[in-house]
Amino acid sequence: LLHVDGVRLDDPRLTLPHPRMAERVFVLLPLRDIAPTLQPSGQATVAELLARLDPTGCERVA
C-alpha cells in the first residue's frame, strides 16, 4: 500500500503516503501510466518525481 487519496497516516505498522515512494523508479513508472498528475508528496507530481530519477535497469515486463 503506497497511497490512499487524502489519507495521511503515521503508524508504526503503516505510513501513508509511503515515505520513500518518490525515490523508487519501480513504483513511479507504473504509477505514471495510471496517474501522472498525482501528487503523493503534496508537492511534485508522479511525472515530475520520475523525471528526477534514473530509470536505467528498470524495464516493463509483459
PyMOL Python script that loads the backbone (N, CA, C, O; Angstrom):
from pymol import cmd

cmd.read_pdbstr("""\
ATOM      1  N   LEU A   1       0.856  -1.159   0.000  1.00  0.00           N
ATOM      2  CA  LEU A   1       0.000   0.000   0.000  1.00  0.00           C
ATOM      3  C   LEU A   1       0.907   1.228   0.000  1.00  0.00           C
ATOM      4  O   LEU A   1       1.741   1.396   0.890  1.00  0.00           O
ATOM      5  N   LEU A   2       0.737   2.071  -0.995  1.00  0.00           N
ATOM      6  CA  LEU A   2       1.615   3.227  -1.167  1.00  0.00           C
ATOM      7  C   LEU A   2       0.934   4.560  -0.928  1.00  0.00           C
ATOM      8  O   LEU A   2       1.526   5.485  -0.373  1.00  0.00           O
ATOM      9  N   HIS A   3      -0.328   4.649  -1.357  1.00  0.00           N
ATOM     10  CA  HIS A   3      -1.021   5.933  -1.335  1.00  0.00           C
ATOM     11  C   HIS A   3      -2.527   5.695  -1.307  1.00  0.00           C
ATOM     12  O   HIS A   3      -3.040   4.827  -2.015  1.00  0.00           O
ATOM     13  N   VAL A   4      -3.222   6.462  -0.496  1.00  0.00           N
ATOM     14  CA  VAL A   4      -4.680   6.488  -0.498  1.00  0.00           C
ATOM     15  C   VAL A   4      -5.055   7.966  -0.547  1.00  0.00           C
ATOM     16  O   VAL A   4      -4.660   8.746   0.319  1.00  0.00           O
ATOM     17  N   ASP A   5      -5.813   8.336  -1.557  1.00  0.00           N
ATOM     18  CA  ASP A   5      -6.132   9.741  -1.778  1.00  0.00           C
ATOM     19  C   ASP A   5      -6.686  10.409  -0.522  1.00  0.00           C
ATOM     20  O   ASP A   5      -7.690   9.969   0.040  1.00  0.00           O
ATOM     21  N   GLY A   6      -6.021  11.470  -0.094  1.00  0.00           N
ATOM     22  CA  GLY A   6      -6.472  12.243   1.051  1.00  0.00           C
ATOM     23  C   GLY A   6      -6.123  11.666   2.412  1.00  0.00           C
ATOM     24  O   GLY A   6      -6.467  12.255   3.436  1.00  0.00           O
ATOM     25  N   VAL A   7      -5.447  10.529   2.441  1.00  0.00           N
ATOM     26  CA  VAL A   7      -5.120   9.893   3.720  1.00  0.00           C
ATOM     27  C   VAL A   7      -3.651  10.103   4.059  1.00  0.00           C
ATOM     28  O   VAL A   7      -2.762   9.804   3.262  1.00  0.00           O
ATOM     29  N   ARG A   8      -3.419  10.617   5.243  1.00  0.00           N
ATOM     30  CA  ARG A   8      -2.064  10.715   5.792  1.00  0.00           C
ATOM     31  C   ARG A   8      -2.078   9.916   7.078  1.00  0.00           C
ATOM     32  O   ARG A   8      -2.918  10.139   7.950  1.00  0.00           O
ATOM     33  N   LEU A   9      -1.145   8.983   7.195  1.00  0.00           N
ATOM     34  CA  LEU A   9      -1.112   8.089   8.341  1.00  0.00           C
ATOM     35  C   LEU A   9       0.329   7.862   8.744  1.00  0.00           C
ATOM     36  O   LEU A   9       1.177   7.575   7.899  1.00  0.00           O
ATOM     37  N   ASP A  10       0.607   7.988  10.008  1.00  0.00           N
ATOM     38  CA  ASP A  10       1.951   7.719  10.526  1.00  0.00           C
ATOM     39  C   ASP A  10       1.800   6.796  11.735  1.00  0.00           C
ATOM     40  O   ASP A  10       1.693   7.238  12.879  1.00  0.00           O
ATOM     41  N   ASP A  11       1.796   5.519  11.440  1.00  0.00           N
ATOM     42  CA  ASP A  11       1.600   4.478  12.442  1.00  0.00           C
ATOM     43  C   ASP A  11       2.817   3.558  12.396  1.00  0.00           C
ATOM     44  O   ASP A  11       3.421   3.426  11.332  1.00  0.00           O
ATOM     45  N   PRO A  12       3.199   2.926  13.483  1.00  0.00           N
ATOM     46  CA  PRO A  12       4.351   2.018  13.431  1.00  0.00           C
ATOM     47  C   PRO A  12       4.207   0.908  12.382  1.00  0.00           C
ATOM     48  O   PRO A  12       5.207   0.377  11.899  1.00  0.00           O
ATOM     49  N   ARG A  13       2.968   0.561  12.034  1.00  0.00           N
ATOM     50  CA  ARG A  13       2.752  -0.517  11.074  1.00  0.00           C
ATOM     51  C   ARG A  13       2.536  -0.019   9.646  1.00  0.00           C
ATOM     52  O   ARG A  13       2.719  -0.784   8.698  1.00  0.00           O
ATOM     53  N   LEU A  14       2.154   1.239   9.475  1.00  0.00           N
ATOM     54  CA  LEU A  14       1.863   1.757   8.140  1.00  0.00           C
ATOM     55  C   LEU A  14       2.003   3.272   8.103  1.00  0.00           C
ATOM     56  O   LEU A  14       1.505   3.979   8.979  1.00  0.00           O
ATOM     57  N   THR A  15       2.691   3.758   7.070  1.00  0.00           N
ATOM     58  CA  THR A  15       2.807   5.192   6.835  1.00  0.00           C
ATOM     59  C   THR A  15       2.290   5.470   5.429  1.00  0.00           C
ATOM     60  O   THR A  15       2.713   4.836   4.461  1.00  0.00           O
ATOM     61  N   LEU A  16       1.369   6.427   5.330  1.00  0.00           N
ATOM     62  CA  LEU A  16       0.809   6.823   4.039  1.00  0.00           C
ATOM     63  C   LEU A  16       0.906   8.326   3.888  1.00  0.00           C
ATOM     64  O   LEU A  16       0.635   9.052   4.844  1.00  0.00           O
ATOM     65  N   PRO A  17       1.285   8.817   2.714  1.00  0.00           N
ATOM     66  CA  PRO A  17       1.838   8.024   1.626  1.00  0.00           C
ATOM     67  C   PRO A  17       3.170   7.405   2.030  1.00  0.00           C
ATOM     68  O   PRO A  17       3.825   7.851   2.972  1.00  0.00           O
ATOM     69  N   HIS A  18       3.550   6.367   1.295  1.00  0.00           N
ATOM     70  CA  HIS A  18       4.801   5.666   1.602  1.00  0.00           C
ATOM     71  C   HIS A  18       5.939   6.677   1.612  1.00  0.00           C
ATOM     72  O   HIS A  18       6.083   7.443   0.659  1.00  0.00           O
ATOM     73  N   PRO A  19       6.748   6.699   2.664  1.00  0.00           N
ATOM     74  CA  PRO A  19       7.761   7.753   2.816  1.00  0.00           C
ATOM     75  C   PRO A  19       8.875   7.763   1.765  1.00  0.00           C
ATOM     76  O   PRO A  19       9.526   8.792   1.580  1.00  0.00           O
ATOM     77  N   ARG A  20       9.108   6.650   1.079  1.00  0.00           N
ATOM     78  CA  ARG A  20      10.194   6.624   0.099  1.00  0.00           C
ATOM     79  C   ARG A  20       9.726   6.309  -1.321  1.00  0.00           C
ATOM     80  O   ARG A  20      10.541   5.992  -2.188  1.00  0.00           O
ATOM     81  N   MET A  21       8.424   6.394  -1.558  1.00  0.00           N
ATOM     82  CA  MET A  21       7.948   6.060  -2.900  1.00  0.00           C
ATOM     83  C   MET A  21       8.488   7.029  -3.957  1.00  0.00           C
ATOM     84  O   MET A  21       8.625   6.648  -5.119  1.00  0.00           O
ATOM     85  N   ALA A  22       8.792   8.260  -3.582  1.00  0.00           N
ATOM     86  CA  ALA A  22       9.317   9.250  -4.520  1.00  0.00           C
ATOM     87  C   ALA A  22      10.745   8.935  -4.950  1.00  0.00           C
ATOM     88  O   ALA A  22      11.263   9.553  -5.881  1.00  0.00           O
ATOM     89  N   GLU A  23      11.383   7.979  -4.280  1.00  0.00           N
ATOM     90  CA  GLU A  23      12.762   7.600  -4.594  1.00  0.00           C
ATOM     91  C   GLU A  23      12.836   6.306  -5.399  1.00  0.00           C
ATOM     92  O   GLU A  23      13.931   5.860  -5.744  1.00  0.00           O
ATOM     93  N   ARG A  24      11.703   5.702  -5.701  1.00  0.00           N
ATOM     94  CA  ARG A  24      11.688   4.363  -6.286  1.00  0.00           C
ATOM     95  C   ARG A  24      11.096   4.359  -7.687  1.00  0.00           C
ATOM     96  O   ARG A  24       9.890   4.515  -7.875  1.00  0.00           O
ATOM     97  N   VAL A  25      11.969   4.177  -8.656  1.00  0.00           N
ATOM     98  CA  VAL A  25      11.558   4.157 -10.059  1.00  0.00           C
ATOM     99  C   VAL A  25      10.546   3.042 -10.302  1.00  0.00           C
ATOM    100  O   VAL A  25       9.575   3.240 -11.032  1.00  0.00           O
ATOM    101  N   PHE A  26      10.761   1.865  -9.695  1.00  0.00           N
ATOM    102  CA  PHE A  26       9.873   0.731  -9.938  1.00  0.00           C
ATOM    103  C   PHE A  26       8.453   0.986  -9.430  1.00  0.00           C
ATOM    104  O   PHE A  26       7.523   0.286  -9.833  1.00  0.00           O
ATOM    105  N   VAL A  27       8.276   1.957  -8.570  1.00  0.00           N
ATOM    106  CA  VAL A  27       6.950   2.363  -8.106  1.00  0.00           C
ATOM    107  C   VAL A  27       6.392   3.458  -9.020  1.00  0.00           C
ATOM    108  O   VAL A  27       5.224   3.417  -9.406  1.00  0.00           O
ATOM    109  N   LEU A  28       7.223   4.420  -9.356  1.00  0.00           N
ATOM    110  CA  LEU A  28       6.758   5.587 -10.113  1.00  0.00           C
ATOM    111  C   LEU A  28       6.454   5.294 -11.579  1.00  0.00           C
ATOM    112  O   LEU A  28       5.534   5.890 -12.139  1.00  0.00           O
ATOM    113  N   LEU A  29       7.203   4.395 -12.216  1.00  0.00           N
ATOM    114  CA  LEU A  29       6.952   4.111 -13.633  1.00  0.00           C
ATOM    115  C   LEU A  29       5.534   3.596 -13.871  1.00  0.00           C
ATOM    116  O   LEU A  29       4.826   4.170 -14.699  1.00  0.00           O
ATOM    117  N   PRO A  30       5.090   2.559 -13.199  1.00  0.00           N
ATOM    118  CA  PRO A  30       3.708   2.121 -13.445  1.00  0.00           C
ATOM    119  C   PRO A  30       2.668   3.126 -12.937  1.00  0.00           C
ATOM    120  O   PRO A  30       1.586   3.244 -13.512  1.00  0.00           O
ATOM    121  N   LEU A  31       2.991   3.841 -11.873  1.00  0.00           N
ATOM    122  CA  LEU A  31       2.067   4.834 -11.349  1.00  0.00           C
ATOM    123  C   LEU A  31       1.882   5.980 -12.342  1.00  0.00           C
ATOM    124  O   LEU A  31       0.792   6.541 -12.454  1.00  0.00           O
ATOM    125  N   ARG A  32       2.937   6.319 -13.053  1.00  0.00           N
ATOM    126  CA  ARG A  32       2.844   7.364 -14.081  1.00  0.00           C
ATOM    127  C   ARG A  32       1.866   6.962 -15.185  1.00  0.00           C
ATOM    128  O   ARG A  32       1.184   7.815 -15.752  1.00  0.00           O
ATOM    129  N   ASP A  33       1.799   5.676 -15.487  1.00  0.00           N
ATOM    130  CA  ASP A  33       0.877   5.198 -16.525  1.00  0.00           C
ATOM    131  C   ASP A  33      -0.582   5.427 -16.147  1.00  0.00           C
ATOM    132  O   ASP A  33      -1.412   5.683 -17.019  1.00  0.00           O
ATOM    133  N   ILE A  34      -0.902   5.341 -14.869  1.00  0.00           N
ATOM    134  CA  ILE A  34      -2.306   5.469 -14.463  1.00  0.00           C
ATOM    135  C   ILE A  34      -2.643   6.805 -13.804  1.00  0.00           C
ATOM    136  O   ILE A  34      -3.804   7.214 -13.788  1.00  0.00           O
ATOM    137  N   ALA A  35      -1.623   7.490 -13.256  1.00  0.00           N
ATOM    138  CA  ALA A  35      -1.904   8.745 -12.545  1.00  0.00           C
ATOM    139  C   ALA A  35      -0.715   9.699 -12.594  1.00  0.00           C
ATOM    140  O   ALA A  35      -0.123   9.990 -11.555  1.00  0.00           O
ATOM    141  N   PRO A  36      -0.352  10.194 -13.785  1.00  0.00           N
ATOM    142  CA  PRO A  36       0.833  11.041 -13.911  1.00  0.00           C
ATOM    143  C   PRO A  36       0.759  12.359 -13.156  1.00  0.00           C
ATOM    144  O   PRO A  36       1.795  12.926 -12.807  1.00  0.00           O
ATOM    145  N   THR A  37      -0.446  12.858 -12.897  1.00  0.00           N
ATOM    146  CA  THR A  37      -0.579  14.136 -12.209  1.00  0.00           C
ATOM    147  C   THR A  37      -0.826  13.991 -10.707  1.00  0.00           C
ATOM    148  O   THR A  37      -0.988  14.991 -10.008  1.00  0.00           O
ATOM    149  N   LEU A  38      -0.855  12.764 -10.212  1.00  0.00           N
ATOM    150  CA  LEU A  38      -0.993  12.532  -8.776  1.00  0.00           C
ATOM    151  C   LEU A  38       0.172  13.186  -8.049  1.00  0.00           C
ATOM    152  O   LEU A  38       1.308  13.131  -8.522  1.00  0.00           O
ATOM    153  N   GLN A  39      -0.096  13.800  -6.913  1.00  0.00           N
ATOM    154  CA  GLN A  39       0.940  14.446  -6.105  1.00  0.00           C
ATOM    155  C   GLN A  39       1.041  13.725  -4.754  1.00  0.00           C
ATOM    156  O   GLN A  39       0.509  14.219  -3.759  1.00  0.00           O
ATOM    157  N   PRO A  40       1.707  12.579  -4.700  1.00  0.00           N
ATOM    158  CA  PRO A  40       1.760  11.814  -3.463  1.00  0.00           C
ATOM    159  C   PRO A  40       2.493  12.526  -2.330  1.00  0.00           C
ATOM    160  O   PRO A  40       2.194  12.310  -1.155  1.00  0.00           O
ATOM    161  N   SER A  41       3.437  13.362  -2.684  1.00  0.00           N
ATOM    162  CA  SER A  41       4.192  14.087  -1.667  1.00  0.00           C
ATOM    163  C   SER A  41       3.514  15.404  -1.312  1.00  0.00           C
ATOM    164  O   SER A  41       3.925  16.090  -0.376  1.00  0.00           O
ATOM    165  N   GLY A  42       2.471  15.754  -2.067  1.00  0.00           N
ATOM    166  CA  GLY A  42       1.796  17.021  -1.863  1.00  0.00           C
ATOM    167  C   GLY A  42       2.477  18.177  -2.563  1.00  0.00           C
ATOM    168  O   GLY A  42       2.005  19.312  -2.490  1.00  0.00           O
ATOM    169  N   GLN A  43       3.586  17.904  -3.243  1.00  0.00           N
ATOM    170  CA  GLN A  43       4.332  18.973  -3.907  1.00  0.00           C
ATOM    171  C   GLN A  43       4.556  18.684  -5.386  1.00  0.00           C
ATOM    172  O   GLN A  43       4.130  19.461  -6.240  1.00  0.00           O
ATOM    173  N   ALA A  44       5.212  17.590  -5.691  1.00  0.00           N
ATOM    174  CA  ALA A  44       5.543  17.254  -7.076  1.00  0.00           C
ATOM    175  C   ALA A  44       4.618  16.145  -7.587  1.00  0.00           C
ATOM    176  O   ALA A  44       4.156  15.303  -6.817  1.00  0.00           O
ATOM    177  N   THR A  45       4.359  16.160  -8.894  1.00  0.00           N
ATOM    178  CA  THR A  45       3.558  15.099  -9.490  1.00  0.00           C
ATOM    179  C   THR A  45       4.409  13.848  -9.681  1.00  0.00           C
ATOM    180  O   THR A  45       5.636  13.898  -9.601  1.00  0.00           O
ATOM    181  N   VAL A  46       3.746  12.741  -9.930  1.00  0.00           N
ATOM    182  CA  VAL A  46       4.453  11.483 -10.196  1.00  0.00           C
ATOM    183  C   VAL A  46       5.397  11.664 -11.374  1.00  0.00           C
ATOM    184  O   VAL A  46       6.540  11.211 -11.327  1.00  0.00           O
ATOM    185  N   ALA A  47       4.931  12.319 -12.425  1.00  0.00           N
ATOM    186  CA  ALA A  47       5.775  12.546 -13.607  1.00  0.00           C
ATOM    187  C   ALA A  47       6.999  13.388 -13.256  1.00  0.00           C
ATOM    188  O   ALA A  47       8.097  13.110 -13.738  1.00  0.00           O
ATOM    189  N   GLU A  48       6.825  14.406 -12.431  1.00  0.00           N
ATOM    190  CA  GLU A  48       7.952  15.256 -12.027  1.00  0.00           C
ATOM    191  C   GLU A  48       8.937  14.486 -11.144  1.00  0.00           C
ATOM    192  O   GLU A  48      10.150  14.620 -11.299  1.00  0.00           O
ATOM    193  N   LEU A  49       8.415  13.688 -10.229  1.00  0.00           N
ATOM    194  CA  LEU A  49       9.290  12.879  -9.367  1.00  0.00           C
ATOM    195  C   LEU A  49      10.112  11.906 -10.204  1.00  0.00           C
ATOM    196  O   LEU A  49      11.309  11.731  -9.976  1.00  0.00           O
ATOM    197  N   LEU A  50       9.461  11.281 -11.166  1.00  0.00           N
ATOM    198  CA  LEU A  50      10.144  10.315 -12.019  1.00  0.00           C
ATOM    199  C   LEU A  50      11.218  10.984 -12.868  1.00  0.00           C
ATOM    200  O   LEU A  50      12.262  10.384 -13.124  1.00  0.00           O
ATOM    201  N   ALA A  51      10.981  12.201 -13.303  1.00  0.00           N
ATOM    202  CA  ALA A  51      11.958  12.924 -14.129  1.00  0.00           C
ATOM    203  C   ALA A  51      13.254  13.193 -13.364  1.00  0.00           C
ATOM    204  O   ALA A  51      14.293  13.430 -13.979  1.00  0.00           O
ATOM    205  N   ARG A  52      13.204  13.160 -12.053  1.00  0.00           N
ATOM    206  CA  ARG A  52      14.397  13.405 -11.226  1.00  0.00           C
ATOM    207  C   ARG A  52      15.249  12.154 -11.024  1.00  0.00           C
ATOM    208  O   ARG A  52      16.362  12.236 -10.504  1.00  0.00           O
ATOM    209  N   LEU A  53      14.730  11.001 -11.433  1.00  0.00           N
ATOM    210  CA  LEU A  53      15.405   9.735 -11.172  1.00  0.00           C
ATOM    211  C   LEU A  53      15.951   9.116 -12.449  1.00  0.00           C
ATOM    212  O   LEU A  53      15.520   9.454 -13.551  1.00  0.00           O
ATOM    213  N   ASP A  54      16.899   8.211 -12.290  1.00  0.00           N
ATOM    214  CA  ASP A  54      17.480   7.483 -13.413  1.00  0.00           C
ATOM    215  C   ASP A  54      16.774   6.136 -13.539  1.00  0.00           C
ATOM    216  O   ASP A  54      16.911   5.286 -12.660  1.00  0.00           O
ATOM    217  N   PRO A  55      16.014   5.927 -14.628  1.00  0.00           N
ATOM    218  CA  PRO A  55      15.272   4.682 -14.779  1.00  0.00           C
ATOM    219  C   PRO A  55      16.098   3.513 -15.325  1.00  0.00           C
ATOM    220  O   PRO A  55      15.547   2.442 -15.581  1.00  0.00           O
ATOM    221  N   THR A  56      17.399   3.701 -15.506  1.00  0.00           N
ATOM    222  CA  THR A  56      18.252   2.648 -16.031  1.00  0.00           C
ATOM    223  C   THR A  56      18.101   1.379 -15.205  1.00  0.00           C
ATOM    224  O   THR A  56      18.192   1.404 -13.978  1.00  0.00           O
ATOM    225  N   GLY A  57      17.871   0.287 -15.889  1.00  0.00           N
ATOM    226  CA  GLY A  57      17.745  -1.005 -15.221  1.00  0.00           C
ATOM    227  C   GLY A  57      16.323  -1.369 -14.840  1.00  0.00           C
ATOM    228  O   GLY A  57      16.061  -2.487 -14.395  1.00  0.00           O
ATOM    229  N   CYS A  58      15.420  -0.446 -15.009  1.00  0.00           N
ATOM    230  CA  CYS A  58      14.013  -0.699 -14.685  1.00  0.00           C
ATOM    231  C   CYS A  58      13.273  -0.798 -16.013  1.00  0.00           C
ATOM    232  O   CYS A  58      13.225   0.168 -16.774  1.00  0.00           O
ATOM    233  N   GLU A  59      12.703  -1.955 -16.290  1.00  0.00           N
ATOM    234  CA  GLU A  59      12.031  -2.135 -17.571  1.00  0.00           C
ATOM    235  C   GLU A  59      10.668  -2.805 -17.395  1.00  0.00           C
ATOM    236  O   GLU A  59      10.434  -3.542 -16.437  1.00  0.00           O
ATOM    237  N   ARG A  60       9.786  -2.528 -18.339  1.00  0.00           N
ATOM    238  CA  ARG A  60       8.439  -3.081 -18.326  1.00  0.00           C
ATOM    239  C   ARG A  60       8.515  -4.584 -18.610  1.00  0.00           C
ATOM    240  O   ARG A  60       9.244  -5.016 -19.503  1.00  0.00           O
ATOM    241  N   VAL A  61       7.773  -5.359 -17.860  1.00  0.00           N
ATOM    242  CA  VAL A  61       7.671  -6.789 -18.069  1.00  0.00           C
ATOM    243  C   VAL A  61       6.292  -7.082 -18.646  1.00  0.00           C
ATOM    244  O   VAL A  61       5.276  -6.672 -18.085  1.00  0.00           O
ATOM    245  N   ALA A  62       6.262  -7.784 -19.756  1.00  0.00           N
ATOM    246  CA  ALA A  62       4.973  -8.072 -20.402  1.00  0.00           C
ATOM    247  C   ALA A  62       4.248  -9.196 -19.729  1.00  0.00           C
ATOM    248  O   ALA A  62       3.150  -9.561 -20.149  1.00  0.00           O
TER     249      ALA A  62
END
""", "prot")
cmd.dss("prot")
cmd.show_as("cartoon", "prot")
cmd.util.cbc("prot")
cmd.orient("prot")
